[in-house]
Amino acid sequence: MDIIGEALQLLVVGMLTVFMILLIVIFLGKGLIALVNKFAPEEQVPQKKVAAMGSVATPVDAQTKSIIDAAVSQLTGGKGVVSKIQKI
């Protein structure tokens, strides 16, 4: 019985050690996130300039629109509807 008691003691100590280390990692991670959010400036994403010709939408011909409609209908089981077609 002495060996089983020693094994259980080792099991409990090992599990508590892993649990405490995981708690330390979690709290240090949360602290690091809070520090970075507080002191690091937010990145400014430059906005893309739209060219004069790019601002005018070119119409899509009927064949392309019907192909897109058929593909969306097939993928969504007839529940999807194309409301706008825009080149990205």
C-alpha positions in Angstrom: 0.0 0.0 0.0 3.0 2.3 0.5 3.8 2.3 -3.2 0.2 3.2 -4.2 0.1 6.1 -1.7 3.4 7.4 -3.1 2.1 7.1 -6.6 -1.1 9.0 -5.7 0.9 11.7 -4.0 3.1 12.1 -7.1 0.0 12.2 -9.3 -1.6 14.9 -7.3 1.6 17.0 -7.0 2.2 16.7 -10.8 -1.4 17.6 -11.7 -1.3 20.6 -9.3 2.0 21.7 -10.8 0.7 21.6 -14.3 -2.5 23.4 -13.3 -0.5 26.2 -11.6 1.8 26.6 -14.6 -1.2 26.9 -16.9 -2.8 29.5 -14.7 0.5 31.5 -14.8 0.6 31.3 -18.6 -3.0 32.4 -18.8 -2.6 35.4 -16.5 0.7 36.5 -18.1 -1.0 36.2 -21.6 -3.9 38.4 -20.5 -1.5 40.9 -18.9 0.6 41.1 -22.1 -2.5 41.6 -24.2 -3.7 44.4 -21.8 -0.3 46.1 -22.0 -0.1 45.9 -25.8 -3.6 47.3 -26.1 -2.8 50.1 -23.7 0.5 51.3 -25.0 0.9 50.2 -28.6 -0.8 52.5 -31.1 -3.4 51.0 -33.4 -2.2 50.4 -36.9 -3.6 52.8 -39.5 -4.7 50.9 -42.5 -4.2 53.1 -45.6 -7.4 53.4 -47.6 -7.2 52.4 -51.3 -7.8 55.2 -53.7 -10.5 54.4 -56.2 -9.5 55.4 -59.8 -11.9 57.6 -61.7 -12.7 54.8 -64.1 -13.0 52.2 -61.4 -15.7 54.1 -59.6 -18.1 53.5 -62.5 -19.5 50.0 -62.4 -19.4 48.1 -65.6 -22.6 46.2 -66.3 -22.5 42.4 -66.4 -23.8 40.8 -69.5 -26.9 38.5 -69.2 -25.0 35.3 -69.9 -22.5 35.9 -67.0 -25.3 36.9 -64.7 -27.3 33.8 -65.5 -24.2 31.6 -64.9 -23.6 33.3 -61.5 -27.3 32.9 -60.6 -27.2 29.2 -61.5 -24.0 28.6 -59.4 -25.4 30.4 -56.4 -28.7 28.5 -56.7 -26.9 25.2 -56.9 -24.6 25.9 -54.0 -27.3 27.2 -51.7 -30.0 24.7 -52.7 -32.2 27.4 -54.3 -32.3 29.5 -51.2 -29.6 32.0 -52.2 -30.3 35.1 -54.3 -27.8 37.3 -56.1 -28.6 40.9 -55.3 -25.5 42.7 -56.5 -22.5 41.7 -58.7 -19.5 43.9 -58.1 -15.8 43.4 -59.1 -13.5 43.5 -56.1 
